[in-house]
Every structure is written in C-alpha cells, then in structure tokens.
Amino acid sequence: MGYEDETWWSRFEQPSLHSWAEAGEPMRLLQKEATKGDPDSKALSCYGLYLPEVGRTWLRFVDGRPVSAITTQFLSWSCQGLEALGKKALLLIWDNASWHKSKFVTEWIAAHNQKVKNGGHHGVRIVACFLPKKSPWLNAIEPKWIHGKRKVVEPERLLGAYELAERICEVFGCAHEEHLSIPQEVA
C-alpha cells in the first residue's frame, strides 16, 4: 500500500511552528522576498509516495507543476522501485486531483497493468483507490509534508532551490533524484 500526493515547497513562506529563544530575546525569522535576479523558482513541486510497510517515503521533484504526463513518469519510477523490493502490486491511495483522474493517467495505468498481466512486461500492477473529496486527513502522507516543511525551515537566509531540495531529501532519507519534466513530445 502506498499513499501518493504532491506538494509545493516554498523558498519564501514559513510554515506555522513553535520556537524558543534565549531568555529575554525574541525569536526572529527572516522575512524572505524574491530578488530581481534570482534564477531559482519561488517554490518546488514534488511528488511523494509514502510506503508504510517499508517505512519509506520516495520523492521526485518536478520542473514545472504536476500534470498527467509527469504523474505517469512518477508512477513508472515508483513501480521500478517496488519491483526491486520484490513487490507485485501497489494499492495506490491518492486524492481526486485532476491529473490523477485524467484520461491520460487512467489509460496509462490500464495499459501498464495489461503489460504486467500478459507477462511481457515485468513489473508491479497498480490498483488506484481514490479518497473521498475534501478529505486530505485520510492520506497518510499529509502529516509527513507538514512535519517536513517545519524541519527544512531556514530562519536566517534564503535557500536556493537545489539546497532546499537537498534538505528535503535529507529529512525524508531519500536520494535527490533527477527532476521529472514534461517530455518534449507531450509538451
């Protein structure tokens, strides 16, 4: 079973958190703002798959935003990782995002499962299960996002996009993989 979701990691917004400071000294967080020549994006989009059985969360960052063509790349990559762990199927718990329910993704999952079933393609079958609408608390990856955002906060300076991604991967104990992007033939 795996819980899938996407999130944005802002370089500027601070998550709500509790803090402590030296007696008599207030805790100050730097007000972060984009500068004119900053080449990095304001936020990083990220796909995640939380696998409670193996105690791991896998992440892939996205150049751009979540869309159907990137969702299928993430699913394919996740299935390769699960196959390496000896898994045969993924019960995929996810929300009703438009790119999850799209014709492109549902047809890709059906074709992927057919290849696995026919034996011509080793791999992991996907059984997609949608959560009820407006029920993010049912997705077990949601608290991981919240706690992760609190752990990567930098109070004193603005992090670059790559440095932020590295911190996020460190918090989740995973490698910083090549970012996913829309294939040229789809763009």
C-alpha positions as CSV (number, residue, x, y, z in Angstrom):
1,M,0.0,0.0,0.0
2,G,1.3,3.5,-0.9
3,Y,-0.1,6.9,-0.2
4,E,0.6,9.3,-3.1
5,D,0.4,13.1,-3.1
6,E,2.0,16.2,-4.4
7,T,3.1,19.3,-2.6
8,W,4.9,22.6,-3.1
9,W,8.0,23.5,-1.1
10,S,8.2,27.3,-0.9
11,R,11.5,29.1,-0.6
12,F,9.8,32.1,1.0
13,E,6.8,31.1,3.0
14,Q,7.4,29.9,6.6
15,P,5.3,27.1,8.0
16,S,3.5,27.7,11.3
17,L,5.7,26.4,14.0
18,H,6.6,26.9,17.7
19,S,10.0,28.3,18.6
20,W,12.2,29.0,21.5
21,A,14.8,31.7,22.1
22,E,17.3,32.7,24.7
23,A,15.7,34.3,27.8
24,G,14.7,37.9,27.1
25,E,15.4,37.5,23.4
26,P,12.6,37.2,20.8
27,M,12.9,34.6,18.1
28,R,13.1,36.2,14.7
29,L,12.6,34.7,11.3
30,L,13.9,36.5,8.3
31,Q,11.2,38.0,6.1
32,K,12.2,36.4,2.8
33,E,11.5,38.1,-0.6
34,A,12.4,37.4,-4.1
35,T,15.2,39.5,-5.6
36,K,15.1,40.7,-9.2
37,G,17.9,38.5,-10.5
38,D,17.1,35.3,-8.5
39,P,17.2,32.4,-11.1
40,D,15.5,29.9,-8.9
41,S,11.8,29.3,-8.8
42,K,9.8,30.5,-5.8
43,A,8.6,27.0,-4.9
44,L,9.5,23.4,-5.8
45,S,6.8,21.0,-6.8
46,C,7.2,17.5,-5.5
47,Y,5.6,14.1,-5.9
48,G,5.7,11.7,-2.9
49,L,4.9,8.1,-2.2
50,Y,4.7,7.0,1.4
51,L,5.1,3.3,1.9
52,P,4.2,2.4,5.5
53,E,5.1,-1.3,5.1
54,V,8.7,-0.5,4.3
55,G,8.9,2.7,6.3
56,R,10.0,4.9,3.4
57,T,8.8,8.0,1.6
58,W,10.0,8.4,-2.0
59,L,10.2,11.8,-3.5
60,R,10.7,13.2,-7.0
61,F,10.8,17.0,-7.7
62,V,9.2,18.4,-10.8
63,D,10.4,21.0,-13.2
64,G,7.1,22.8,-13.5
65,R,3.9,21.7,-11.9
66,P,2.1,18.3,-11.5
67,V,0.4,17.2,-14.8
68,S,-0.7,13.8,-16.2
69,A,2.4,13.2,-18.2
70,I,4.6,13.7,-15.1
71,T,2.3,11.6,-12.9
72,T,2.8,8.6,-15.2
73,Q,6.6,9.1,-15.0
74,F,6.4,9.1,-11.2
75,L,4.2,6.0,-11.2
76,S,6.6,4.2,-13.6
77,W,9.6,5.1,-11.4
78,S,7.8,4.1,-8.3
79,C,6.9,0.7,-9.8
80,Q,10.5,0.1,-10.7
81,G,11.5,0.8,-7.1
82,L,8.7,-1.5,-5.8
83,E,9.7,-4.3,-8.1
84,A,13.3,-4.0,-6.8
85,L,11.8,-4.6,-3.4
86,G,10.1,-7.8,-4.6
87,K,6.6,-6.3,-4.7
88,K,4.0,-7.4,-7.2
89,A,1.2,-4.8,-6.8
90,L,0.7,-1.3,-5.5
91,L,-2.5,-0.3,-3.8
92,L,-2.3,3.4,-4.6
93,I,-4.2,5.7,-2.3
94,W,-4.5,9.2,-3.7
95,D,-6.8,12.2,-3.9
96,N,-9.0,13.4,-6.7
97,A,-6.5,15.8,-8.3
98,S,-7.4,16.4,-12.0
99,W,-4.1,14.8,-13.1
100,H,-4.9,11.7,-11.1
101,K,-8.3,11.2,-12.7
102,S,-7.3,12.2,-16.2
103,K,-7.9,10.0,-19.2
104,F,-4.2,10.0,-19.9
105,V,-3.3,8.6,-16.5
106,T,-6.2,6.1,-16.3
107,E,-5.3,4.8,-19.8
108,W,-1.6,4.6,-18.8
109,I,-2.4,2.6,-15.7
110,A,-4.7,0.2,-17.7
111,A,-2.0,-0.3,-20.3
112,H,0.7,-0.7,-17.7
113,N,-1.4,-3.3,-15.8
114,Q,-2.2,-5.2,-19.1
115,K,1.6,-5.4,-19.9
116,V,2.3,-6.8,-16.4
117,K,-0.7,-9.3,-16.6
118,N,0.4,-10.5,-20.0
119,G,3.8,-11.3,-18.7
120,G,5.5,-9.4,-21.5
121,H,6.5,-6.7,-19.0
122,H,7.9,-7.5,-15.6
123,G,6.6,-5.1,-13.0
124,V,4.2,-4.0,-10.4
125,R,0.4,-3.8,-11.0
126,I,-1.3,-0.6,-9.8
127,V,-4.7,-0.6,-8.1
128,A,-5.7,3.1,-7.8
129,C,-8.0,4.0,-4.9
130,F,-9.4,7.5,-4.7
131,L,-10.0,9.1,-1.4
132,P,-13.3,10.9,-0.8
133,K,-13.3,14.5,-2.0
134,K,-12.1,17.1,0.5
135,S,-10.6,14.5,2.9
136,P,-6.9,15.1,3.0
137,W,-6.6,13.8,6.6
138,L,-7.2,10.3,5.2
139,N,-4.0,10.4,3.2
140,A,-1.1,9.3,5.5
141,I,1.5,11.3,3.6
142,E,-0.1,14.7,4.5
143,P,1.4,14.8,8.1
144,K,4.8,13.9,6.6
145,W,4.5,17.1,4.4
146,I,3.7,19.3,7.3
147,H,6.5,17.9,9.6
148,G,9.0,18.0,6.7
149,K,8.2,21.7,5.9
150,R,8.9,22.5,9.6
151,K,12.2,20.6,9.5
152,V,13.7,22.3,6.5
153,V,13.0,25.9,7.6
154,E,16.0,28.2,7.4
155,P,15.4,31.2,9.7
156,E,18.5,33.2,8.8
157,R,18.7,33.2,5.0
158,L,17.0,32.3,1.8
159,L,17.8,28.8,0.5
160,G,18.4,28.2,-3.2
161,A,16.1,25.7,-4.9
162,Y,18.8,23.0,-5.1
163,E,19.8,23.4,-1.5
164,L,16.1,23.3,-0.4
165,A,15.6,20.0,-2.4
166,E,18.7,18.6,-0.8
167,R,17.4,19.4,2.7
168,I,14.0,17.9,1.9
169,C,15.6,14.7,0.7
170,E,17.8,14.5,3.8
171,V,14.7,14.9,6.0
172,F,12.9,12.1,4.2
173,G,16.0,9.9,4.0
174,C,15.9,9.6,0.2
175,A,18.2,10.4,-2.7
176,H,17.8,13.7,-4.6
177,E,16.8,12.1,-8.0
178,E,16.8,13.8,-11.3
179,H,13.8,16.1,-11.6
180,L,10.8,15.0,-13.6
181,S,9.8,17.1,-16.6
182,I,7.2,17.0,-19.3
183,P,8.6,15.0,-22.3
184,Q,9.1,17.1,-25.4
185,E,6.7,15.1,-27.5
186,V,3.9,15.8,-25.0
187,A,4.7,19.5,-24.3
